[in-house]
Amino acid sequence: MRLRVEFTTEPFDLDEAPAHAVVAREVIQTADLDAVDVGPFGNTAEGGADQVLTAVDSLLRRALASGATRVSLQVNVIGEGSK
């Protein structure tokens, strides 16, 4: 199964990316995912279910440990293939 995750972390800081946002993006960019899109107000990535769910676990743990007070995410099934 293929999944797409979309997420944001808060609190926002328009002047400088907060540590939790930097960490969350780093997790997604270094995970074994494809179609990664990192933006100032939201991020998306796609991949196999195991890879996405592993990345989401790490994303939540590390972003919260780095000061996030809220993480909003959505996970969608986008296909049945593994890649």
C-alpha positions in Angstrom: 0.0 0.0 0.0 1.2 3.5 -0.8 0.5 6.4 1.5 0.7 10.2 1.3 1.4 12.2 4.5 0.8 15.9 4.8 1.8 17.7 8.0 2.5 21.0 9.7 4.1 21.7 13.1 3.3 24.6 15.4 3.8 27.2 16.8 4.6 29.1 13.7 7.4 31.7 13.4 7.4 33.7 10.2 10.8 35.2 10.8 12.8 32.0 11.4 12.0 28.3 11.1 11.6 26.9 14.7 13.6 23.9 15.8 10.6 21.6 15.7 9.9 22.5 12.0 13.6 22.0 11.1 13.6 18.6 12.8 10.3 17.5 11.2 11.5 18.4 7.7 14.8 16.7 8.3 13.0 13.5 9.3 11.0 13.5 6.2 13.8 14.5 3.9 16.1 11.7 5.2 13.5 9.0 5.4 13.2 6.3 2.6 10.3 8.2 0.9 9.7 9.6 -2.5 7.9 12.7 -3.8 8.9 14.8 -0.8 7.7 18.4 -1.0 8.8 20.7 1.9 7.2 24.1 2.1 6.9 27.0 4.6 3.3 26.2 5.7 3.0 22.5 4.9 4.9 19.4 3.9 4.0 16.3 1.9 5.7 13.0 1.2 4.7 9.7 -0.4 6.0 6.1 -0.1 5.2 2.6 1.0 3.1 2.2 4.1 5.9 0.9 6.3 8.2 3.7 5.3 5.6 6.4 5.8 4.4 5.1 9.1 8.0 4.8 10.4 8.7 8.3 9.3 5.5 9.6 11.0 6.5 8.0 14.3 9.9 9.6 14.2 8.4 12.9 13.0 6.0 13.0 15.9 8.5 12.0 18.6 11.3 14.3 17.4 9.1 17.4 16.7 7.4 17.2 20.1 10.8 16.8 21.8 12.0 19.8 19.9 9.2 22.1 21.1 6.2 21.5 18.9 3.0 22.2 20.7 0.9 20.9 17.9 1.4 18.6 14.9 -1.3 18.4 12.4 -1.2 15.6 9.9 -3.2 13.7 7.4 -2.4 10.3 6.0 -4.1 9.1 2.8 -4.0 5.8 0.9 -3.0 6.6 -2.6 -2.4 3.2 -4.1 -2.0 -0.5 -3.5 1.6 -0.9 -4.9 4.6 -0.8 -2.7 6.3 1.9 -4.9 
